[in-house]
Amino acid sequence: ESIGVYPNPARDRVVIEGMETSEVKVYNALGQMVKTVRRTNEIDLSGLVDGVYLLRITDADGKVYTNKITKR
């Protein structure tokens, strides 16, 4: 199953494509969780500082995917 997160690098939001998410957690480069969203495939990044983030995406079946994005 291939999932896509775009755009990357992102400005103020990213969209997760190819799966139904149940939860997405966003971690900064220090490993701190900075955001959690549930049951949406669109993540608002506008309040976050520029840098690299790790998305930890949990799907409806409980499978976890990780994806790295850059916010500019």
Secondary structure, 3 states (H helix, E strand, C coil): CCCEEECCCECCEEEEECCCEEEEEEECCCCCEEEEEECCCEEECCCCCCEEEEEEEEECCCCEEEEEEEEC
